[in-house]
Amino acid sequence: MDRRTELGEFLRSRRARISPDTAGVPPYHGRRRVVGLRREEVAQLAGVSVDYYVRLEQGRTANVSGAVLDAVARVLELDADERAHLRRLTRPTGGAGRPAPPQRVRPQVRHLLDAMTDAAAYVVGRRTDVLAWNRLGAALVADFDALPARQRNFARILFGDENATRNLFVDWPAKVRDLVAFLHLDAGRHPDDPALAELVDDLSRRSDLFRALWAEHPVRAKGHTTARLRHPLIGVVDLAYEVMQLSDDPELLLVTYSAPPGSDAAAALRLLASWHADVTAPGGPPAG
């Protein structure tokens, strides 16, 4: 992992997706060697010299202005998450080779998780590490208690047991793409984090799909949506998926899956919570 490499790959991936025709580029009479826009065309449309843009794509970002970044973002049609990612990648962190400080979940947050009996919930931190969860979260998504600490990581869960998670998340392709997009955001915030580099390297070796998605360089923050899950005990349920930043550490995210009171999905979650309480109680599940 390297900030310059990350920036260069990000910019190349974004100009590759822009059609010269839609960008209003005059016809190019030579043979195109790249998909999408050439560097010279991005520079022209952004109103900067070719050399200036080439240096930007090489990660040589000393004294780059906000106006230039805005112009490049406009040409490459970056959305809000991508624009923020671009700005982070052009600002050196000064922490080369040092791991980010460990994240802690306050006891009050753990109490809150335990009190959320009608919603599946967990706290995810940098690198998609799962740091805390409630019983229903473990019953719905993964048995975090049974996993070794290293495996309590959503990227490792999704790409480590693709068959199981393909069955759980009905729109599994979107789920894994969103996860890779979140990891790229993390790389923009902590480009010199060796633990993140080790995670990306490990997943790239183990999963062809992860390697392909990482090369596409998706970038997207977690948000809210409707998630459709296919659970072996309660069947297919549509749940509200919400992500909230914790106030004392914006890189700690509280993730919840919930359902409207009185709905079939809410009843299914209560059934799952009841079953999980039985099997985790001393003595195991009841006979029969």
Summary of the structure (lengths in Angstrom):
residues: 288
radius of gyration: 22.0
end to end distance: 52.9
largest distance: 76.7
contacts: 828
relative contact order: 0.12
helix: 52%
strand: 14%
